[in-house]
Amino acid sequence: MTAHLTADALRVARHLLGLSQRDVEQRTGVARKSLVSAEATETAAMSRPSTLLRLRSFYEDQGIEFLGTIDVTTGVVRGLGARWRMPNQLPPVGTDQTPVHSHSTGLAFSAARALLDVKQSEVCRVTSISEHKLRALETGTTNDETARRRLRTFYEERGIEFLGWGDVSRGVFYGVGVRWRVVGEATRGSEPGISYEGNQNDGP
């Protein structure tokens, strides 16, 4: 099944890669005006299929997996988002033929903000986290657990689910990403030292 590609998912994919719109323009040949339109909820439906195909191919070649399904009868989209593709097995082995990306915290805060489509200043205002601290949380360069939990709660209360499997003790996570929470879907359990989709541990 091919995941439904929307403006939200495209923004998440770009943020997971840590790229600006100008970066994507240079690497894909998609005009920035077209990229801006594809990433805007109000205008995404007007994007050319060829533009969306080129963007999908680019992101998937970098190791991004798009998430979400659409009910063809009602048009309702569920579980929309994107994540780094999971390796074929954990821990990854050298025979994996697809790009494997690991993450140090398992919490893709920049991607969550992209999914919610809000500016850093708005997140800072609501959470009372400074812009400097927010940038550090988004880049994984701070160990401030209090701020990390506050920011995670901010996004989860707005319906965002953090994804990823990993070893908490080693600080290595795979399949990291975000999606809109699917209402009524069971949350997977966890074991010591392991974090599962939608139920990540923040520390040992």
C-alpha positions as CSV (number, residue, x, y, z in Angstrom):
1,M,0.0,0.0,0.0
2,T,1.3,3.5,-0.9
3,A,1.1,6.0,1.9
4,H,-1.0,9.1,1.3
5,L,1.3,12.0,0.5
6,T,0.1,15.3,1.9
7,A,1.5,18.7,2.8
8,D,2.0,17.6,6.4
9,A,4.0,14.5,5.5
10,L,6.2,16.5,3.1
11,R,7.1,19.0,5.8
12,V,7.9,16.2,8.3
13,A,10.1,14.5,5.7
14,R,12.1,17.6,5.1
15,H,12.6,18.3,8.8
16,L,13.7,14.7,9.5
17,L,16.4,15.3,6.9
18,G,17.2,18.7,8.4
19,L,16.9,20.5,5.1
20,S,15.6,23.9,4.2
21,Q,13.2,24.4,1.2
22,R,16.1,25.9,-0.7
23,D,18.2,22.7,0.0
24,V,15.4,20.6,-1.4
25,E,15.0,22.8,-4.4
26,Q,18.7,22.4,-5.2
27,R,18.7,18.7,-4.7
28,T,15.5,17.8,-6.6
29,G,15.1,20.5,-9.2
30,V,11.6,21.2,-7.9
31,A,11.1,25.0,-8.0
32,R,10.9,26.6,-4.5
33,K,7.5,28.0,-5.4
34,S,6.2,24.5,-6.2
35,L,7.7,23.2,-3.0
36,V,6.1,25.9,-0.9
37,S,2.7,25.1,-2.5
38,A,3.1,21.4,-1.9
39,E,3.9,21.9,1.8
40,A,1.0,24.3,2.4
41,T,-2.3,22.6,3.4
42,E,-4.3,25.2,1.5
43,T,-2.6,24.7,-1.8
44,A,-1.2,21.1,-1.7
45,A,-4.1,19.7,-3.7
46,M,-3.1,21.9,-6.7
47,S,0.4,20.4,-6.9
48,R,1.3,18.6,-10.1
49,P,1.5,14.8,-9.7
50,S,5.0,14.9,-11.3
51,T,6.1,17.3,-8.5
52,L,4.8,15.1,-5.8
53,L,6.3,12.0,-7.4
54,R,9.7,13.7,-7.7
55,L,9.6,14.7,-4.0
56,R,8.4,11.3,-2.9
57,S,11.3,9.6,-4.8
58,F,13.8,12.0,-3.3
59,Y,12.7,11.5,0.3
60,E,12.4,7.8,0.0
61,D,15.8,7.5,-1.6
62,Q,17.2,9.3,1.5
63,G,15.6,6.6,3.7
64,I,12.3,8.3,4.6
65,E,9.1,6.3,4.9
66,F,5.7,8.1,4.5
67,L,2.9,7.0,6.7
68,G,-0.9,7.2,6.6
69,T,-3.8,5.7,4.8
70,I,-6.9,7.2,3.1
71,D,-10.4,5.8,3.0
72,V,-11.4,6.1,-0.6
73,T,-15.0,6.2,0.4
74,T,-14.9,9.0,3.0
75,G,-11.6,10.7,2.1
76,V,-10.6,10.4,5.8
77,V,-6.8,10.2,6.3
78,R,-5.4,8.2,9.3
79,G,-2.0,8.0,10.8
80,L,-0.5,10.7,8.6
81,G,3.3,11.4,9.0
82,A,6.7,10.2,8.1
83,R,9.6,8.4,9.8
84,W,13.1,7.1,9.1
85,R,12.8,3.7,7.5
86,M,13.3,0.8,9.9
87,P,16.2,-1.6,9.3
88,N,15.4,-5.1,8.3
89,Q,16.4,-6.3,11.8
90,L,17.6,-4.9,15.1
91,P,20.4,-4.3,15.6
92,P,21.1,-3.4,11.9
93,V,23.5,-5.6,10.0
94,G,25.8,-4.8,7.1
95,T,23.6,-6.7,4.6
96,D,20.8,-4.0,4.9
97,Q,20.4,-2.6,1.4
98,T,18.4,0.4,2.4
99,P,19.6,3.6,4.1
100,V,19.6,3.2,7.9
101,H,19.5,6.3,10.1
102,S,20.0,6.3,13.8
103,H,18.8,9.0,16.2
104,S,20.3,9.9,19.6
105,T,17.1,10.8,21.5
106,G,14.3,9.1,19.7
107,L,12.2,12.3,19.8
108,A,12.0,14.2,16.5
109,F,10.9,17.5,17.9
110,S,11.6,19.5,14.7
111,A,9.5,17.1,12.7
112,A,6.7,17.3,15.3
113,R,6.6,21.1,14.9
114,A,6.5,20.6,11.1
115,L,3.6,18.3,11.5
116,L,1.7,20.8,13.7
117,D,2.9,23.6,11.3
118,V,3.7,26.1,13.9
119,K,6.7,28.5,14.3
120,Q,9.3,28.1,17.0
121,S,8.1,31.4,18.6
122,E,4.6,30.0,19.1
123,V,5.9,26.8,20.7
124,C,8.1,28.9,23.0
125,R,5.2,31.1,24.0
126,V,3.0,28.2,24.9
127,T,5.6,26.0,26.7
128,S,7.6,28.8,28.3
129,I,10.7,27.2,26.8
130,S,13.3,29.7,25.5
131,E,14.2,29.8,21.8
132,H,17.7,28.8,22.6
133,K,16.5,25.8,24.6
134,L,14.0,24.8,21.9
135,R,16.6,24.8,19.2
136,A,18.8,22.6,21.4
137,L,15.9,20.2,22.0
138,E,15.3,20.1,18.2
139,T,18.9,19.3,17.5
140,G,19.4,16.9,20.4
141,T,22.1,19.0,22.0
142,T,20.7,19.3,25.5
143,N,20.1,16.9,28.4
144,D,17.5,19.0,30.0
145,E,14.9,16.3,30.9
146,T,12.4,18.7,32.3
147,A,12.3,20.8,29.1
148,R,12.2,17.6,27.0
149,R,9.2,16.2,28.9
150,R,7.4,19.5,28.7
151,L,7.9,19.8,25.0
152,R,6.9,16.2,24.4
153,T,3.7,16.7,26.4
154,F,2.9,19.9,24.4
155,Y,3.0,17.9,21.1
156,E,1.2,14.8,22.4
157,E,-1.6,16.8,23.8
158,R,-2.1,18.1,20.3
159,G,-2.5,14.6,18.9
160,I,1.1,13.9,17.7
161,E,2.6,10.5,18.3
162,F,6.4,10.0,18.4
163,L,7.7,6.9,16.7
164,G,10.9,4.9,17.1
165,W,12.4,1.7,18.4
166,G,15.7,1.7,20.2
167,D,18.1,0.9,23.0
168,V,17.6,3.6,25.7
169,S,20.8,2.6,27.6
170,R,22.9,3.1,24.4
171,G,21.0,6.2,23.2
172,V,20.4,4.7,19.7
173,F,17.0,4.8,18.1
174,Y,15.8,3.7,14.7
175,G,12.6,4.4,12.7
176,V,12.3,7.8,14.4
177,G,9.5,10.0,13.2
178,V,6.1,11.4,14.0
179,R,2.5,11.0,12.9
180,W,-1.0,12.1,13.8
181,R,-2.2,9.7,16.5
182,V,-4.7,7.1,15.3
183,V,-7.7,7.3,17.6
184,G,-8.6,3.9,19.1
185,E,-5.3,2.2,18.0
186,A,-3.7,0.1,20.7
187,T,-0.3,1.4,22.1
188,R,2.4,-1.2,22.1
189,G,4.0,-2.2,25.4
190,S,7.6,-1.7,26.4
191,E,10.4,-3.7,27.9
192,P,13.3,-2.3,30.0
193,G,15.8,-0.5,27.8
194,I,13.7,-0.7,24.7
195,S,11.3,1.9,23.4
196,Y,8.4,1.0,21.1
197,E,6.3,3.0,18.7
198,G,4.2,5.4,20.5
199,N,5.6,4.5,23.9
200,Q,9.2,5.7,24.0
201,N,11.2,5.9,27.2
202,D,13.0,9.1,27.8
203,G,15.9,7.7,29.7
204,P,17.3,4.7,31.6
